[in-house]
């Protein structure tokens, strides 16, 4: 019913729900990854790798979108 009612804002609702699922998974798995670390890597390095991976994904996603937007024009 909400999707039909807010048809013009469906892309925003979908984006928010996808972000909420990713954030929930990230905040659920990150403490477990830090707990499973047996002093092989420093915890700040694990957090740096997780943040860097998210940043690289965001950068690649933006470049991909920019590439396809430039092909349409």
N, C-alpha and C positions, 0 to 999 in steps of 0.2 A: 504494500500500500504506500509506503514511503517513497519507493522508487517511482511509482506512477505519479504521486503528488509532487515530488521534486525532480521532475524529468529534466528540467533545464540545468540543474545543479548536480546531476548524477556523476559527472566526472570528478567533482570535488569530494563527494561522499565516498566514491570508490577509492580515490587517492588517500583519503583519511583512513579508511578501514585497512588498506594495505599497509600504510605506515604504522598503524596500531598493532597489526599482527607482527610486523618485523620488529618493532620495539619490544613487544612482549617476549618474542623468541630471543632477542638479543639480551635482554635483562634477565632472562631465565637461564640462558646458557653461559653467559660470561662469568658469573660467580662459580659455577661448576668447573669451568676451565681453569680458573684461578686456584680452586681447591685441589684439582687433580695434578697441578704442577708440583713435581717432586724436586724442587730447587734446581731444575735444569735451566730454566729461564727466569729472569727477574719479573716480578709482577707488572712493573711499569712497562717493560718491553712487550708483554702480552697485550696490555691495554693499547700500547702504541700500534701494534700490528692490527688489532681489531679496528681501531679508529682509522688507521691508514687504509685498510681494506675497504672500509665504508666510503672513505673519501675517493679512492680510485674508482670504485663502482659508480659513485655519483658523477665523477668527471667523465667516465666512459659513456654513461647514460646521456649526459648533456651533449657530448660530442656526436653521439649517434643521432640524437634528435636534431641537432644543428645540421648534420649532413643531409638528412632526409628532408628537412625544411628547405635547404638550399637547392635540392633537386626539383622541388615542386615549382619554384619560381624561375 
